[in-house]
């Protein structure tokens, strides 16, 4: 199993254990998971913006040098 697969499995298992240990009703767990998904979307958008900014900086440096 690759390191990524192992990390994903460990994250999933940790989440399942935390959910089971919480004793919360499924509807509450669902709301929490929705909030986690929203946070992940924000992090992805931030990462995309940073990547785009880096590309623009790299393109600007290439144009200045050329």
ROVO-962244 format. One record per atom (N, C-alpha, C, O): residue in three letters; atom name; x, y, z. Coordinates in steps of 0.001 Angstrom, whole numbers, plus 500000, padded with zeros to 6 digits. Layout:
<atoms>
<resn->ALA name->CA east->X north->Y up->Z>
...
</atoms>
This chain:
<atoms>
<resn->UNK name->N east->500858 north->498821 up->500000>
<resn->UNK name->CA east->500000 north->500000 up->500000>
<resn->UNK name->C east->500902 north->501240 up->500000>
<resn->UNK name->O east->501890 north->501298 up->500732>
<resn->UNK name->N east->500558 north->502207 up->499189>
<resn->UNK name->CA east->501368 north->503425 up->499096>
<resn->UNK name->C east->501210 north->504265 up->500357>
<resn->UNK name->O east->500284 north->504086 up->501148>
<resn->UNK name->N east->502148 north->505184 up->500508>
<resn->UNK name->CA east->502103 north->506075 up->501680>
<resn->UNK name->C east->500815 north->506902 up->501674>
<resn->UNK name->O east->500210 north->507124 up->502723>
<resn->UNK name->N east->500401 north->507355 up->500485>
<resn->UNK name->CA east->499170 north->508138 up->500380>
<resn->UNK name->C east->497968 north->507301 up->500790>
<resn->UNK name->O east->497112 north->507760 up->501546>
<resn->UNK name->N east->497908 north->506075 up->500291>
<resn->UNK name->CA east->496789 north->505200 up->500649>
<resn->UNK name->C east->496764 north->504933 up->502146>
<resn->UNK name->O east->495698 north->504902 up->502760>
<resn->UNK name->N east->497944 north->504739 up->502732>
<resn->UNK name->CA east->498020 north->504516 up->504174>
<resn->UNK name->C east->497534 north->505743 up->504942>
<resn->UNK name->O east->496816 north->505619 up->505934>
<resn->UNK name->N east->497931 north->506927 up->504477>
<resn->UNK name->CA east->497514 north->508166 up->505139>
<resn->UNK name->C east->496010 north->508359 up->505034>
<resn->UNK name->O east->495359 north->508768 up->505996>
<resn->UNK name->N east->495466 north->508064 up->503866>
<resn->UNK name->CA east->494016 north->508193 up->503662>
<resn->UNK name->C east->493276 north->507216 up->504564>
<resn->UNK name->O east->492284 north->507574 up->505198>
<resn->UNK name->N east->493766 north->505979 up->504618>
<resn->UNK name->CA east->493141 north->504974 up->505474>
<resn->UNK name->C east->493190 north->505375 up->506940>
<resn->UNK name->O east->492215 north->505196 up->507670>
<resn->UNK name->N east->494328 north->505920 up->507371>
<resn->UNK name->CA east->494466 north->506350 up->508759>
<resn->UNK name->C east->493522 north->507514 up->509065>
<resn->UNK name->O east->492902 north->507546 up->510129>
<resn->UNK name->N east->493411 north->508463 up->508142>
<resn->UNK name->CA east->492492 north->509587 up->508342>
<resn->UNK name->C east->491058 north->509090 up->508436>
<resn->UNK name->O east->490312 north->509488 up->509331>
<resn->UNK name->N east->490677 north->508224 up->507515>
<resn->UNK name->CA east->489311 north->507692 up->507509>
<resn->UNK name->C east->489025 north->506944 up->508812>
<resn->UNK name->O east->487969 north->507128 up->509417>
<resn->UNK name->N east->489964 north->506101 up->509241>
<resn->UNK name->CA east->489765 north->505328 up->510467>
<resn->UNK name->C east->489655 north->506258 up->511673>
<resn->UNK name->O east->488824 north->506043 up->512556>
<resn->UNK name->N east->490496 north->507291 up->511707>
<resn->UNK name->CA east->490425 north->508247 up->512807>
<resn->UNK name->C east->489089 north->508967 up->512855>
<resn->UNK name->O east->488527 north->509186 up->513928>
<resn->UNK name->N east->488587 north->509334 up->511680>
<resn->UNK name->CA east->487281 north->510000 up->511625>
<resn->UNK name->C east->486169 north->509071 up->512091>
<resn->UNK name->O east->485295 north->509470 up->512860>
<resn->UNK name->N east->486210 north->507834 up->511620>
<resn->UNK name->CA east->485185 north->506864 up->512019>
<resn->UNK name->C east->485218 north->506647 up->513526>
<resn->UNK name->O east->484172 north->506615 up->514174>
<resn->UNK name->N east->486425 north->506495 up->514090>
<resn->UNK name->CA east->486539 north->506298 up->515532>
<resn->UNK name->C east->486005 north->507505 up->516302>
<resn->UNK name->O east->485312 north->507350 up->517307>
<resn->UNK name->N east->486333 north->508710 up->515823>
<resn->UNK name->CA east->485860 north->509922 up->516504>
<resn->UNK name->C east->484342 north->510036 up->516421>
<resn->UNK name->O east->483690 north->510423 up->517391>
<resn->UNK name->N east->483785 north->509700 up->515265>
<resn->UNK name->CA east->482331 north->509755 up->515101>
<resn->UNK name->C east->481663 north->508757 up->516039>
<resn->UNK name->O east->480696 north->509087 up->516725>
<resn->UNK name->N east->482187 north->507540 up->516062>
<resn->UNK name->CA east->481593 north->506514 up->516923>
<resn->UNK name->C east->481719 north->506884 up->518404>
<resn->UNK name->O east->480790 north->506666 up->519182>
<resn->UNK name->N east->482858 north->507439 up->518786>
<resn->UNK name->CA east->483083 north->507796 up->520188>
<resn->UNK name->C east->482238 north->508994 up->520620>
<resn->UNK name->O east->481945 north->509158 up->521804>
<resn->UNK name->N east->481854 north->509820 up->519666>
<resn->UNK name->CA east->481100 north->511033 up->520015>
<resn->UNK name->C east->479707 north->510718 up->520538>
<resn->UNK name->O east->479174 north->511436 up->521384>
<resn->UNK name->N east->479129 north->509652 up->520035>
<resn->UNK name->CA east->477775 north->509297 up->520452>
<resn->UNK name->C east->476713 north->510252 up->519932>
<resn->UNK name->O east->475567 north->510211 up->520380>
<resn->UNK name->N east->477086 north->511114 up->518986>
<resn->UNK name->CA east->476136 north->512074 up->518436>
<resn->UNK name->C east->475181 north->511398 up->517464>
<resn->UNK name->O east->475540 north->510409 up->516824>
<resn->UNK name->N east->473972 north->511924 up->517350>
<resn->UNK name->CA east->473029 north->511370 up->516377>
<resn->UNK name->C east->473532 north->511600 up->514949>
<resn->UNK name->O east->474245 north->512569 up->514690>
<resn->UNK name->N east->473165 north->510721 up->514035>
<resn->UNK name->CA east->473626 north->510832 up->512647>
<resn->UNK name->C east->473370 north->512194 up->512005>
<resn->UNK name->O east->474186 north->512657 up->511208>
<resn->UNK name->N east->472269 north->512833 up->512332>
<resn->UNK name->CA east->471975 north->514131 up->511718>
<resn->UNK name->C east->473004 north->515181 up->512154>
<resn->UNK name->O east->473384 north->516043 up->511362>
<resn->UNK name->N east->473450 north->515111 up->513397>
<resn->UNK name->CA east->474460 north->516055 up->513893>
<resn->UNK name->C east->475806 north->515746 up->513253>
<resn->UNK name->O east->476528 north->516658 up->512851>
<resn->UNK name->N east->476145 north->514466 up->513157>
<resn->UNK name->CA east->477391 north->514077 up->512491>
<resn->UNK name->C east->477383 north->514585 up->511054>
<resn->UNK name->O east->478398 north->515081 up->510565>
<resn->UNK name->N east->476261 north->514466 up->510385>
<resn->UNK name->CA east->476138 north->514958 up->509014>
<resn->UNK name->C east->476380 north->516457 up->508922>
<resn->UNK name->O east->477047 north->516924 up->507999>
<resn->UNK name->N east->475843 north->517208 up->509870>
<resn->UNK name->CA east->476060 north->518657 up->509866>
<resn->UNK name->C east->477533 north->518986 up->510071>
<resn->UNK name->O east->478071 north->519885 up->509425>
<resn->UNK name->N east->478180 north->518258 up->510971>
<resn->UNK name->CA east->479608 north->518492 up->511215>
<resn->UNK name->C east->480416 north->518149 up->509963>
<resn->UNK name->O east->481319 north->518893 up->509583>
<resn->UNK name->N east->480099 north->517044 up->509335>
<resn->UNK name->CA east->480813 north->516661 up->508112>
<resn->UNK name->C east->480596 north->517684 up->506998>
<resn->UNK name->O east->481510 north->517945 up->506216>
<resn->UNK name->N east->479410 north->518260 up->506917>
<resn->UNK name->CA east->479154 north->519329 up->505944>
<resn->UNK name->C east->480060 north->520532 up->506216>
<resn->UNK name->O east->480584 north->521144 up->505285>
<resn->UNK name->N east->480238 north->520862 up->507487>
<resn->UNK name->CA east->481120 north->521978 up->507846>
<resn->UNK name->C east->482577 north->521663 up->507490>
<resn->UNK name->O east->483316 north->522538 up->507040>
<resn->UNK name->N east->482978 north->520414 up->507695>
<resn->UNK name->CA east->484338 north->520004 up->507333>
<resn->UNK name->C east->484516 north->520103 up->505819>
<resn->UNK name->O east->485544 north->520587 up->505346>
<resn->UNK name->N east->483522 north->519647 up->505059>
<resn->UNK name->CA east->483586 north->519741 up->503595>
<resn->UNK name->C east->483712 north->521199 up->503152>
<resn->UNK name->O east->484478 north->521504 up->502238>
<resn->UNK name->N east->482980 north->522079 up->503779>
<resn->UNK name->CA east->483049 north->523496 up->503438>
<resn->UNK name->C east->484446 north->524047 up->503716>
<resn->UNK name->O east->484979 north->524825 up->502924>
<resn->UNK name->N east->485031 north->523649 up->504826>
<resn->UNK name->CA east->486380 north->524098 up->505159>
<resn->UNK name->C east->487389 north->523574 up->504140>
<resn->UNK name->O east->488307 north->524295 up->503749>
<resn->UNK name->N east->487224 north->522334 up->503713>
<resn->UNK name->CA east->488112 north->521761 up->502699>
<resn->UNK name->C east->487977 north->522537 up->501389>
<resn->UNK name->O east->488979 north->522812 up->500729>
<resn->UNK name->N east->486756 north->522889 up->501010>
<resn->UNK name->CA east->486556 north->523680 up->499782>
<resn->UNK name->C east->487258 north->525027 up->499880>
<resn->UNK name->O east->487849 north->525487 up->498903>
<resn->UNK name->N east->487203 north->525668 up->501049>
<resn->UNK name->CA east->487904 north->526942 up->501241>
<resn->UNK name->C east->489411 north->526771 up->501113>
<resn->UNK name->O east->490085 north->527592 up->500491>
<resn->UNK name->N east->489934 north->525708 up->501702>
<resn->UNK name->CA east->491369 north->525446 up->501603>
<resn->UNK name->C east->491782 north->525166 up->500165>
<resn->UNK name->O east->492842 north->525610 up->499723>
<resn->UNK name->N east->490946 north->524426 up->499430>
<resn->UNK name->CA east->491247 north->524145 up->498024>
<resn->UNK name->C east->491241 north->525429 up->497203>
<resn->UNK name->O east->492110 north->525628 up->496354>
<resn->UNK name->N east->490274 north->526294 up->497451>
<resn->UNK name->CA east->490192 north->527560 up->496722>
<resn->UNK name->C east->491406 north->528428 up->497033>
<resn->UNK name->O east->491957 north->529069 up->496139>
<resn->UNK name->N east->491820 north->528450 up->498283>
<resn->UNK name->CA east->492991 north->529221 up->498679>
<resn->UNK name->C east->494245 north->528668 up->497993>
<resn->UNK name->O east->495077 north->529432 up->497502>
<resn->UNK name->N east->494372 north->527360 up->497963>
<resn->UNK name->CA east->495519 north->526724 up->497317>
<resn->UNK name->C east->495521 north->527029 up->495817>
<resn->UNK name->O east->496570 north->527320 up->495242>
<resn->UNK name->N east->494347 north->526961 up->495185>
<resn->UNK name->CA east->494242 north->527279 up->493761>
<resn->UNK name->C east->494650 north->528720 up->493483>
<resn->UNK name->O east->495343 north->528998 up->492503>
<resn->UNK name->N east->494219 north->529636 up->494348>
<resn->UNK name->CA east->494563 north->531052 up->494170>
<resn->UNK name->C east->496064 north->531261 up->494323>
<resn->UNK name->O east->496668 north->532026 up->493571>
<resn->UNK name->N east->496658 north->530589 up->495288>
<resn->UNK name->CA east->498100 north->530713 up->495490>
<resn->UNK name->C east->498873 north->530142 up->494301>
<resn->UNK name->O east->499883 north->530710 up->493883>
<resn->UNK name->N east->498401 north->529026 up->493760>
<resn->UNK name->CA east->499046 north->528420 up->492593>
<resn->UNK name->C east->498946 north->529344 up->491397>
<resn->UNK name->O east->499916 north->529521 up->490660>
<resn->UNK name->N east->497776 north->529934 up->491201>
<resn->UNK name->CA east->497577 north->530853 up->490080>
<resn->UNK name->C east->498465 north->532087 up->490240>
<resn->UNK name->O east->499060 north->532557 up->489271>
<resn->UNK name->N east->498552 north->532603 up->491449>
<resn->UNK name->CA east->499394 north->533769 up->491723>
<resn->UNK name->C east->500858 north->533448 up->491425>
<resn->UNK name->O east->501575 north->534270 up->490853>
<resn->UNK name->N east->501295 north->532257 up->491811>
<resn->UNK name->CA east->502671 north->531832 up->491564>
<resn->UNK name->C east->502938 north->531732 up->490072>
<resn->UNK name->O east->503997 north->532147 up->489602>
<resn->UNK name->N east->501980 north->531183 up->489318>
<resn->UNK name->CA east->502131 north->531090 up->487861>
<resn->UNK name->C east->502261 north->532471 up->487248>
<resn->UNK name->O east->503098 north->532687 up->486372>
<resn->UNK name->N east->501434 north->533413 up->487704>
<resn->UNK name->CA east->501481 north->534775 up->487174>
<resn->UNK name->C east->502819 north->535436 up->487499>
<resn->UNK name->O east->503383 north->536146 up->486667>
<resn->UNK name->N east->503326 north->535198 up->488717>
<resn->UNK name->CA east->504631 north->535748 up->489093>
<resn->UNK name->C east->505730 north->535155 up->488220>
<resn->UNK name->O east->506614 north->535875 up->487756>
<resn->UNK name->N east->505677 north->533845 up->487998>
<resn->UNK name->CA east->506675 north->533169 up->487163>
<resn->UNK name->C east->506607 north->533689 up->485721>
<resn->UNK name->O east->507643 north->533916 up->485096>
<resn->UNK name->N east->505412 north->533875 up->485200>
<resn->UNK name->CA east->505248 north->534385 up->483836>
<resn->UNK name->C east->505775 north->535817 up->483739>
<resn->UNK name->O east->506402 north->536181 up->482744>
<resn->UNK name->N east->505527 north->536620 up->484753>
<resn->UNK name->CA east->506016 north->537997 up->484766>
<resn->UNK name->C east->507533 north->538042 up->484806>
<resn->UNK name->O east->508148 north->538885 up->484153>
<resn->UNK name->N east->508138 north->537145 up->485565>
<resn->UNK name->CA east->509610 north->537102 up->485647>
<resn->UNK name->C east->510205 north->536664 up->484321>
<resn->UNK name->O east->511249 north->537168 up->483909>
<resn->UNK name->N east->509545 north->535726 up->483651>
<resn->UNK name->CA east->510036 north->535276 up->482346>
<resn->UNK name->C east->509933 north->536388 up->481309>
<resn->UNK name->O east->510833 north->536551 up->480485>
<resn->UNK name->N east->508857 north->537145 up->481342>
<resn->UNK name->CA east->508665 north->538232 up->480389>
<resn->UNK name->C east->509672 north->539355 up->480653>
<resn->UNK name->O east->510155 north->539986 up->479712>
<resn->UNK name->N east->509987 north->539603 up->481906>
<resn->UNK name->CA east->510964 north->540653 up->482253>
<resn->UNK name->C east->512367 north->540253 up->481801>
<resn->UNK name->O east->513154 north->541098 up->481376>
<resn->UNK name->N east->512666 north->538981 up->481894>
<resn->UNK name->CA east->513991 north->538503 up->481534>
<resn->UNK name->C east->514158 north->538439 up->480019>
<resn->UNK name->O east->515272 north->538524 up->479503>
<resn->UNK name->N east->513057 north->538289 up->479323>
<resn->UNK name->CA east->513110 north->538088 up->477860>
<resn->UNK name->C east->513088 north->539333 up->477134>
<resn->UNK name->O east->513126 north->539330 up->475903>
</atoms>
